[in-house]
Amino acid sequence: MNYESAYAKALDDIGAGGRVIGKGKNAIIEPDTPYDQAVFDAAVASIIRCDLVREVKTEARKRIDAIAPLWKQMNAARENPSDAIFSEIDVIRKKSNMIEAHLDTLTDAEAGAYDIENSPIWD
C-alpha cells in the first residue's frame, strides 16, 4: 500500500472523508470535515503496519511455494505426514513471525523502510 492510499483509508476510517492529492508521504490531504491530527496519524500508522504484515506473509508464502507448492504439500501429507518439507515450512513460518515481531519494535519510519524480502532474519 502506498501512502496516498493509506491517507485516503485513514480519512474514511476516522470519518473525516475528503481526498488526497499527490503522491507519497507528502501528499496533500483535503478532508471534508476537521479531524484530530494525532488520531489521523495513528490510523495511517496502523494501516501501514497492517500492510507490512501482509507483505511478510506474502514473502513467506513465496518462500514456502519455492520449497513445496500446495499440491506437493497435499501429496506429501497423504503419503508421509512427517515429510521433511513440513519442517522446512515450519522454519519459514517461525522466521515470518520473528520478522513481524521485529517490525513491532521499530518506529513507524523504520518499519516503513524495512526491506522485508531481504531481511537478514530469513537467512
N, C-alpha and C positions, 0 to 999 in steps of 0.2 A: 504494500500500500504506500502511496506517496503522501507527502504532507498535505497537499491540497485536498485529497480525498479524506484524509483524517480530519482536517479542519471542517470540511463540509459535514461529515458524520457527527463530529463533536457539536457543531451548531444545532443539528437536529436533535442529538441526544439531550442537550441541555434546554431545548425548547426555544432557542433564540431564532431559528430559521435564518434565512439570508443566503448570501452567495460568497464564493471565494474567487478572487480574481488573481490570475498569475500562477506561477509555478514555484514549487519548492517551499522551503521553510519560511521564506519571506513573502509569501503570497499575501495579498490584501484581503482582509475579512470584512465584509459588509453585512452585519446582522440586521434582521428585521426589527428586533427588539433589543434593548440593552441587556447585557449579561455580565456576570461576575467573572473577571479575568482568571482568577485562581481556579474556579470551577471549570472553566473552559480549558485551561492548561492541563488540569488533571484528567479531563476527558480525552484530550489529544494524547497525552502520555499513555493512558490506558489502552487506547486504540492502537497506538504504535507498538506497545509491548505485546498485545494480543497478536498482532501481525507477525512480530518476531517469533513468537511461539509457533505460529503456523509455518513459518519458514524453517524452523528447526525440525518440525515434524515432517515437512516435505523433503528436507535433506536426508533425514533418517530413512524415509520411505525409499528414496532413490538408492541409498546405500544397501538397504535390505533387498531391493529388487535386483541389484547388481549381484548379490550373493545367490539369491533364490527368488525368482518371480513367484507370485501367488500360486500358480499351477504347480510349480515344483514343490512348494511348501505343502500343498494339499496332498500330493502324491507321497511325499516323504512322511507326512503324518499318518497316512494309511498304512504304508509299508513298514515304517520304523519310527515310531514316535520319539525315540531317543537319538535320532539322526543329529550329527554334528552341526548341521546348518542352523538348528534351533539355538545352539549355544552361541553361534556367531551372531544371530539375530538378537539374542538377549544382550550381548555386549553392545551392539549398536543402540538398542533401546536405553540401556543404562547410560551410555555416553550422551544420548539425546537429553535424558533427564538431567544429567550433570550440566549440560550447556544451558538448559532452561533455568536451573538453579543459579548458575553463574550470572546470567542476564539479570536476575533479581538483585544481584549485589552491585550492579553498575548504575551510574547516573543515567538519566534519560539520554543525554548526548552520547555517552559511551555506548549505551545499548543500541542506539540508532546507528552508530558507526561500526558496530561489531560485525566481523566477517564470519557469518555462520558456516558457510561452505568450507572455509579454510581454517576453522577453529582448531587450535592445537589439541583440544580435548578429543577430537576424532582420532588422533594418532595413537 
